[in-house]
Amino acid sequence: MNKFQKLAAASLFAAFAVPASNAFAVDEHFIGDAAVVGGYDVVAYHTVGAPTKGSADFSATYQGVTWHFASQENLDLFQAEPARYAPAYGGWCSAGASKGKKVPTKPELWAIVDDQLYLNSSPVAHNDLFLANTETVIRKGESNWKQIFATPRGDL
């Protein structure tokens, strides 16, 4: 490969590398209202014990996507340990992940299991699937997530 070909190849790679990584981040996370999990504060589920709407005034970027928080304190907690507070399956429905699907979630359908936040899409998914058989749903979700995490929702 001559010098020109190397430069052209490097430029082409650079042109597509950033958009590809951003597409990956968006596919991996449930985004609504321009932020992960519809802008709800994922730390508040742990500290307040309730879904709490975050604010763009307290936002962070993690894994290429925007997260909103209700306070500077929650933002600081998240930035110190983002993996601890980020929801399972990128905020997509836990019951859906157990079935190999990406389903948007509702902030009021949640549970914390072993310090991990899990969200669900409907009362049936939450109560009849996730809460009724938590261990199995999580095990199947973890197994499926390895295959579906970067797959666009429409392709599943």
C-alpha positions in Angstrom: 0.0 0.0 0.0 1.5 3.3 -1.0 1.4 6.5 1.1 -1.7 7.9 -0.7 -3.6 4.6 -0.2 -2.7 4.5 3.5 -3.8 8.1 4.0 -7.1 7.5 2.1 -7.8 4.4 4.1 -7.1 6.2 7.4 -9.3 9.1 6.4 -12.1 6.8 5.4 -11.8 4.9 8.7 -11.9 8.2 10.7 -15.0 9.4 8.8 -17.0 6.3 9.7 -15.6 5.5 13.2 -17.3 8.2 15.1 -20.8 7.8 13.6 -20.5 4.0 14.0 -19.7 4.3 17.7 -22.5 6.8 18.3 -25.0 4.5 16.5 -23.8 1.6 18.7 -24.4 3.7 21.9 -27.9 4.7 20.8 -28.8 1.1 19.9 -27.6 -0.2 23.2 -29.6 2.2 25.3 -33.3 3.1 25.5 -33.4 6.8 24.6 -36.5 9.0 25.1 -36.7 12.7 25.5 -33.1 13.0 24.3 -31.7 11.0 27.3 -31.4 7.4 28.6 -34.6 6.0 30.1 -36.6 9.1 29.1 -34.5 11.4 31.2 -35.3 9.7 34.5 -32.6 9.9 37.2 -31.3 6.3 37.5 -29.5 7.2 40.8 -32.8 8.3 42.4 -34.2 4.7 42.0 -31.5 3.7 44.5 -31.5 6.8 46.8 -35.1 8.0 46.8 -36.7 4.6 45.9 -38.9 6.2 43.3 -38.8 7.2 39.6 -37.7 10.9 39.6 -37.5 13.0 36.4 -34.0 14.3 35.8 -33.0 17.7 34.3 -30.7 18.7 31.4 -29.2 21.0 34.0 -27.6 17.9 35.6 -26.5 15.8 32.8 -23.6 13.5 31.9 -22.4 11.5 29.0 -21.6 7.8 29.6 -21.2 5.1 26.9 -21.8 7.8 24.3 -25.3 8.8 25.4 -26.8 11.5 27.7 -28.1 10.8 31.2 -30.2 13.3 33.2 -30.3 13.6 37.0 -32.5 15.4 39.5 -29.6 17.0 41.5 -25.9 17.7 41.4 -25.5 15.1 44.2 -27.0 12.3 42.0 -24.9 13.4 39.0 -21.8 13.2 41.2 -22.8 9.7 42.5 -23.3 8.5 38.9 -20.0 9.9 37.6 -18.2 8.2 40.5 -19.7 4.8 39.7 -21.7 4.8 36.4 -21.8 1.0 36.1 -23.4 0.7 39.5 -26.3 3.0 38.6 -26.8 2.3 34.8 -29.9 0.1 34.4 -29.6 -3.5 33.1 -30.0 -4.0 29.4 -29.4 -0.3 28.7 -32.8 0.6 30.2 -34.7 -1.6 27.8 -37.4 -3.9 29.2 -36.0 -6.7 31.3 -38.8 -9.1 30.4 -38.3 -8.1 26.7 -34.6 -8.8 26.9 -35.4 -12.3 28.3 -37.4 -12.9 25.1 -34.7 -11.5 22.8 -36.4 -8.1 22.2 -35.8 -4.4 22.9 -39.0 -2.9 24.3 -39.3 0.7 25.6 -39.8 0.9 29.3 -42.0 2.9 31.7 -40.3 4.5 34.6 -42.8 3.4 37.2 -42.2 -0.3 36.4 -38.9 -1.0 38.1 -37.1 -3.2 40.6 -33.6 -3.3 42.2 -32.2 -6.8 42.4 -28.7 -7.2 43.9 -28.2 -3.5 43.6 -29.0 -3.5 39.8 -31.8 -1.5 38.4 -34.2 -3.3 36.1 -37.0 -1.6 34.2 -40.0 -3.0 32.4 -42.5 -2.0 29.7 -45.9 -3.0 31.0 -47.7 -4.2 34.2 -47.8 -7.7 32.6 -44.1 -7.7 31.8 -43.3 -6.4 35.3 -45.7 -8.3 37.5 -46.4 -11.5 35.6 -43.0 -12.1 34.1 -40.3 -10.2 36.0 -41.5 -10.2 39.5 -43.1 -13.7 39.2 -39.9 -15.3 38.0 -37.1 -12.8 38.6 -34.1 -15.2 38.5 -35.1 -16.8 35.2 -35.9 -13.5 33.5 -32.5 -12.0 34.5 -30.7 -15.2 33.5 -32.4 -15.3 30.1 -32.0 -11.5 29.7 -28.2 -11.7 30.4 -27.8 -14.5 27.9 -29.9 -12.7 25.2 -28.3 -9.3 25.8 -24.9 -10.6 24.6 -26.5 -11.1 21.2 -29.0 -8.2 21.0 -27.3 -5.2 22.7 -26.1 -3.5 19.6 -28.9 -4.7 17.3 -31.4 -2.0 16.3 -34.8 -2.5 17.8 -36.5 -2.9 14.4 -34.2 -5.7 13.5 -35.2 -8.0 16.4 
